[in-house]
Amino acid sequence: MARIIRHWAKRPFGYAGQALDRGQVITLVGAINDEKLVRLNYFGEVEPRAELHQCPRCGAEFIGMAERQFHFEKRHPTRAKNALQEDQAMD
């Protein structure tokens, strides 16, 4: 079985109709420019055993806690809690 290669956005930009934040993990959709985006360093490959951090509000995955926290504050501003407090509330 072929391994699914996941990538992370090295900068914020739009991809396949989705606004990506830095550090956000996605699976490439097979668009015409995918290879070019990887070659131009818009995406990095996620290591197979990398620890990912999930946004407690929308479920998006990130390569680091700082990237997840930045996403949370930018995309979910109406909540008074931060992402760590949301994590603790879920436990």
Summary of the structure (lengths in Angstrom):
residues: 91
radius of gyration: 14.0
end to end distance: 34.7
largest distance: 44.3
contacts: 219
relative contact order: 0.18
helix: 27%
strand: 21%
